[in-house]
Every structure is written in C-alpha cells, then in structure tokens.
C-alpha cells in the first residue's frame, strides 16, 4: 500500500470517531426534523428548546472530552505486561479459559432451548407458534415468548462468551466451541425475528465484526467502504426484522417508511430525552443507573415488614424513592404528547432522568472509561473482547443506556470472573532500587 494513506480499522470504532460520525449527525438531524414529520410518522410531539439543545450538545462534548482524556491513560507497564503474560499464555488460555468459555456457551445454549421450549408449549406446538407469529408478532413477544426470569437472563452470558472465544483465539481449537458459537448465532437470529428483539443479534454480531476487522490496516478509501458496509448491514438487519415487526399490522413496507422507522427510533429517543431534561430532571434518581439492582430477581423486590427494632426493610425502588418509574414515565409521556411506543431516552436522557444536569460529570467519566478501554484493547485480548461488547452501548448511545441495562449484567459478571482469574495469576517483576550509600536494597515485593 505504498503511496497510499492507511489506517487501522479499529479507528472506525473509537469513541471519538463514533461521537463525530453518529452522535453529532443524529442530534443535527433531530434539530432539522420538522414537528409535522414527528406528528405524521411517529404520532408524537416534537420538543426542542434552547435548554434541551444545550444539554444534549454539552452531553456529547463531555463524553468526547472524557474519551480523548481516557485514550491517553494507560496502566504502568509492569502491571500491564504481567497481566498480558498470563492472558496470552497457552497454559491459561487452553487449560482454564477454554473450559470456562465452553461452559458459558453451553449454559446460554441450554437456556435458549429451554426458553423457546416453554414458548412452544404455551402456543400449543411449533406450528401454532409460527402461525401466531405470522399474524400477530406482538402477541408472541408479550405472551407466548414472554421472558422467563433467570432462564432468559442466562442466554445473555453468550454476549461475553463469544467475544472472549474469538479474542483469545479459542474457536480454532476443536469443533465444539465453533458449533456452539454458530448455534447461538442462529438462536439469537431467531430471537431477533420471533421475539422482535433486534438487539439480541446485534449484541453478538457487532463484537464479532469488530474483532474480525479491527486489526486490519487498509487504505482510507477502503476504510470508508468498510464503514459504509457496516452501516448498510445494520440497516439491512433492521429492515428484515421490521418487516415482521410492523408489516402484519400496517401492510406498509415502503422505502420511506422503513427509513423513517430506522431513524425514528433515534430521533424519538432524543425527543424523549429533551422532555426529560426540560420537564423531569432527576425525576427518578438512580432508577436507570441502578436498574441491575432494582430489577434483580428476589433482591429487587425484597421487602420485610415488622422487623424488631428496625421496622420495614425494603430494597424496592418505589419504597426507597417514593416513586415507581414503571408507572411514572408512561403518565409523563401521555402528559407531554409523546408516543409510548418509543419509550427510551438515549444515554444522556436516561442519565438526566437519574441526575438532571449532574449527568454531565457522569457522561464525562463514561467517556474516560470508554477511551481508556479503547486504548487498552490495542494490546490486550481480554480488553479487546470487553471493548467489543462495550461497543454495543457506544453504537446505541443515542437510543438507549445499554451500559447500565440489566441484560448486560450476565456479560459483566463473566468478564469480571475472567479478569479476576487472570489478575490472581499475574506477578509483577520485582524491582531493585538503590539503597542509601550505594548498596542494593532488597527486591520490592509483588502486590
């Protein structure tokens, strides 16, 4: 490629690049979209004020500034090298990590089969499930395939297992891992169509695409083609799933409608977030950033009455904060003329619902972590796999707050287990420092 400017494809996925290529254009598109289009296409009222525009602009700037700062932060070299020696050693990868990843994949596979089997039983058989899906996909999502607490959660461990297997080069070691990975992709695809949950497929596809192409160095023109290809692929997945999601009810699948629906999910999210910062800042403190606790099985609904000397002890959100987000926000949407079909706020919007304007420091820290993780992913297979999953949240930054979503918890737990197992085996080389008088001091002990 002599004579041509080249870049690593990983740069297409940097937090700063995504802010410039996705967040800013979407905000600009929202500003330019007419209220009439909101009313006709989304059946929702457009809310745009100087205050909400200032907030979203500041949110993107805070995130981008944090990402720029985070990219320059690295661990001390001895700590970094010690971690990577263990992570890349075959004794760890093959003997310890591979069985763990295989177990995660197997758990996700069995959980998927169990969940779908329950759905088939509710429908009265496979053919009945398919027939109902063809005529009424919403009924299948909300009744026949409604989530099974615990079982559906376990399917999400695949979100960590697949990137870990690919980043550590485990898929070439035996056919079982490859077969399980392919099977989970098939099941996630079925889930995306039958359960009307596109995110389930993107959670696997986005990390895999990143891990497969991030290390490549290509010309700038080819990088642009790769970026366009990724965008077209995402739009194609949306189009295919949208066909089954809404066509059964509208019988309208024109190019203009599909395009409006695609961008509408982002534009209405920004619109909803604008209402939040204008009318309901900090209305539900910690409801979104803490939802992994509030929605945890058993713990999130724990309430014990009449304890001696204590009285009532509760971990339920509504008991602690005196407001139930599940009833508060639908009523707020109705009051503001919003369409609750589009019921998310964007990451800045969700944080505004939790903290009001104090969300800006949180977004700054989110950017710092994203930038640091992006830098760390250059040399670490573990952090490369983690960033691949984090990338899903970055791509959905202007729609949902994926980073704090309960569905991400199983993946975080799996990554934490792998990190601890590597860190426990890492040993930082002892350093020798000169003692007073020229004598050598004893080697410093490892942490």
N, C-alpha and C positions, 0 to 999 in steps of 0.2 A: 504493500500500500504506500510505497514511497511516492512523495509528492502530493499526497492527499492528507488532509487533517483527519485524525482519527480520535475516537473517544471510546471509553468503556461503556457498555450498555447499562451498567449499574447506575450511571449518572441520570438515566431517564427516570429512575425510581427514587431519586434523592428527595428529602422533604422540601428543600428549597425549590427544586425543579417542579414538584407537584403543586406547591403553592403558586408558582408563577404560571404554570400551564393549565391548572384546573381551578384552584380556589378563586383566584382573581377574575378569570373569564366568567365563571359562573355567577359571581357577585355582580359583575358588569351586565351580564345577560338579564339577571333579575331586575336590575335598575331600569334597563331598557324595555322590559316586557310590559305591555300595556295592561291596565286594570281590566279592560274589556276581555283580553285573552284569558286572564285568570277566571273571570266570571263564566266565559263560554266553555273553556276547555277543562277547568279544574273545579268549577262551581264553588269558587272561593273568593273572598275579598282580598285584594292586594293591600298590604300595609307597608308603607315606606315613609319614614320620617328622617329628618336630619340626625336625630339621636340614634335610630337603629342603623343607619348607614355608617355613622361614625363608629358605632360599636363593632360592626362586622369588619370594617376596614382595620380598626385597631386590633381586632382578634387575629386577623391574618398576619398583620405586621408583627404582633407579639410572638406568634408561633414561628414566623420566618426568622425573626431576630434570634429567638431561642435556638432554632435549628442551626443557624450559622455559628452561634457560640458553641453549641454542643459538638459540632463537627471537629472543632479544634481540641477537644478534650480527649485524652487517652489515659489508660492505666499506666502506671510505672512499668517500664519494660520487663523487669524481673518477674513481676506478678503476671503480666500478660504472657510471657514466654512459658512460665511454669504451667499455666492453665492450658496453653495450646499443646505442650508436650504430652500431657495426659490425654487431651481430647483427640489428638490425631494418632495416638499410639494404637497399634492393632490389638494389643492385649486388652485395651479398654473397649475399643470400637466393636471388636468381634465377639469377645467373651462376655462383655457386660452390657454394652449399649444395644447391640443387635437383638438379644433376647428380650430386653425391655421394650424396644420398639415393636418387635413382633407381638408381644403381649398386648400393647396398646392397640395395634391394628386389629388383632383378634377380638378384643373387647368391643371395639367400635363396630366390627362386622356382625358380631352376635347381637349387639344392641339394635342395629338396624333391622336385622331379620326378625327379632322379637317385636319391635315396634310395628313393622309392616304386617306381621302375622296377626297382631291384635287388630289392626285396621281392616284386614281381610275378614276376620271373624266378625267385627262389628257390621261390615257390609253384607255378610251372609255368603261370601265366596269371592274369588278373584274376578270372575266375570261381572258380578254385581258391582264391585268396586270400580272397575273400568267403565262400566255403563254409567254409573253415577257421576264419575269424573268427567266424562264427555259431555254431560248435560248440565251438571251443577258442581263445578270445581270448588266453589266456596263452601258447599256443604261437606265435601270430602275433607277440606282443610280444617274446618271448625268442629266437625262431629266425628266422621269416620276415622280420620288420621290425627285427631287432636293429640297433642303431646302427652306422653306418659312420663310423669315426674320420675327422674332417676334414669329411666331407660333411654329416653330421648337425650338426656344430658350426656350419657356415656358415648353416644355417637360422636360427640364433639372432640373426643380425645384423638380422633383421626386428624384433626386440624393441626396438632403438634406432631403426631407420629409420621405423617407423610413427608413434611419438610425435613424432619430430623433424619429420616432414612435417606433422603436424596442428598442432603448437605454433607452427610458423613460417608457417602459412597456405599451404602449398605444394600442398595437394590440390585447390585450386580453379584451379590453373594448368596446364591440359592434362589430357587424359584418361588418359595413360599411368600417371601416378602413382596416380590413383584406381583404375585397373584392376588394377595390381599389388597395391595395398593390399587390395582386395576379394578378389583371388585368394589372397593369403597368409592372409586370414582363413578362406577356405574350406579351404585346405590344413591350417591349424592345427586347424580343427574336425575334419577327417578324422583328423588325428594324435591328437587327444584321444580319439576313439572307437575307431579301429582299433588304435592303439598303446597305448591305455589310459593316456594321459598328460594329465590334465585341465589341468595347469599350462601346457601349451603354448598352450591357448586363453586362459587367464586372463592370461598374460603380454602378450597383445595387447589383450584386452577391458578389463582393469582400467585401463591407461593411457588408452585411448580414452574410457572413461566419465568418468574424472577430468578429462581435457582438455576434454570437451564441456560439462560442467556446473559445473566449479569456479568460473568467473567469474560465475555467476548469483547474484543476490540474491533470496531468497524469504522468505516468512513462516516462522516457526519451525514451524508446523504442517505446511507443505509440505516443509520440510527433513526432518522426521520421516518423512513419507511417502517422500521420496527415499531416506532411509537404509533404510527397510524394503524398498523396491523393489530396492535393490542387494543386500540380504541374500537376498531371495526369488530374484533372478536367479542368484546364486551357488549357492544350494541347488538351483535347477532344473537348472543345468549339472551339478552333482554327481549329481543323481538320474538324469538322462538317460544320463550316462556310466557310472554304477554299474549301470544295467540291463544293459549289455553286459559289464561287467567281471566281475560275480559271478553273475548270474542263470543263466547257462549251466551253472553248477556247483551252485547251491543251489536253484534254482527257487522262491526265496522273495523276493518283492518287496513285502512289506507295508510300510505306512507306518512302523510301529515299527522294522522292520529298517533301512530307509533312513535314518531319523532316527538310530538307534544307530550306523550306519556313518559318517554325516556327523560327528557329534560324537566318535565313536570315534577318528577319525584325530588329533584334537587331544588327547583325554583320554589315549590311549595314548602320545602323544608326551611329554606332561607326566610320565606314569608312568615312561617310559624315562629321561627326564632326572632324575627323582628317584633312580632307581637309580644313575645316573652320579655325581651329587654325593655320594651316600652311600657307594658301594662303589668307584667307579673315578675319583675326581677326578684330572684331569691324566694319565689313563692313556695317552692318545695325543697328546702335545704337538704343537700346530700342524698336526695332521692335517686338521682341518676349515677353519681359517682360512687354511691354506696349500695347500688342495687344488688351486687353479688351477695351482700349480707341480707338485705331486706327480702330478697326472693329465694334465699337458700332454703331447701327443704327442712322442715322442723324448726330450724333456728329462726328463720324469718317470720314465722307465725307463733313463736313461743310467747306464752303469757301464763303466769302463775299468780293466782289470787290468794289473798288472805295468808301470806307467809308471816310467821311470828316475828314481831318487831320490825318487819320490813313492809308488809302490806302487799301490794301488787308489784310484780316484776314482769316487765314485758320488753321484748325486742321487736315488736311490731312497729312499723314506721308510724302508722297513724296514732299509736299510743304515745310515742315519743314526741312527735312534732305536731300532733293535733290536726293533721290533715291527711287525707287519703289521695295520693296522686292519681289512682285509677278512676276516681270519681271527679276529682277537681279539674283535671285537664279537659275531659270531654265537655264539661259545662263551660269552661273558659273558651274553648273553640266555638261552641254554639253562640256565646255572648258576642264574640268578635267576628262572626260571619265566616268562619273557617270551615273547611270540609274535613271532617274527621277521618275520611278515607286516607288522607295524607296527614298522619298523626305524629310525625317526628320533627325535630327542631334543628338538626345539624349539631356537630360537636360544640361550636360556640353557643348555640341556642340552648342545648341541654345544660351546659355549664352556667349559662345565665340564669336558667331556672333554679339551679342549685345555689349560686353565689352572687347573682347580679353582676355588677361591674367588677367585683373582685374575681370574676372568672378570668380576667386578663392575665394576672400573675400565674394562674393555673395553666393557661394556654402557653405562656412563656416557658414554664417548666416542662410542659408536654413537648414543646419544640426542642428544648435542650436534650431531653431524653431521646427523642427521635433522631436528632443529629448525631448524638454520641453513639447510638446503636447503629446508625448507618455507617459511621466510620469504623466501628468495631467489626462490622460484618465483612470488611475487606480481607481480614486475615484469620477470622475465627469461624469454623464451620458451625459451632453452636450458635453464635450470634447471627450468622448468616441465615440460619433456619428461623431464629426468633424474629429477625427483621422481615423475613419473608411473610410471616404471619402478621406482624405489626403493619405491614404494607396494606393489608386489607382495610385496616382502620384509617390509614392515611388516604387511600383512594375514596373512602366513604366519609371523609371529614366533613364535607358539605351536605351530608344527608343524615347520618346517624352518629352516635357516640360509641362506636364499636369497641374502643379501648376499655370501656367500663361495663360492657354488656355481659350479662350472666352467661351467655353462650360461649364467651371466651374463657371462662373460668377453668374448665377442664384442661384446655390447652396450656394455660398459665401454670396450673399445678404440675402438668407433665414436664414442662420446661424447667420449673423450679427443682423437680426431683433430679433431672439430668444435671443441672448446674451444681447442685449440692454434691452429687456423686463425683463430678469432675474436680470440684474445688477441694474436697476432702483428700483426694489423692495427689493434688498439686503440692509441690515442695519448692519454695523459693530458694535458690542457691544462697548459701551463707556468704556474707560479705566480710572482708577483713579490713579493719580500719587501723591506722597508725595510732599507737598508744603514746602518751607523753614520754619524751626522752628518746624517741626513735624506735622503741620496742613495738612489736606487733601485738595487738590485742587479740583476745580470743574471738573466734568467729561468732558473728551475731546469730542468735537462734532464729529458726524459721517460725513464722506465725502459725 
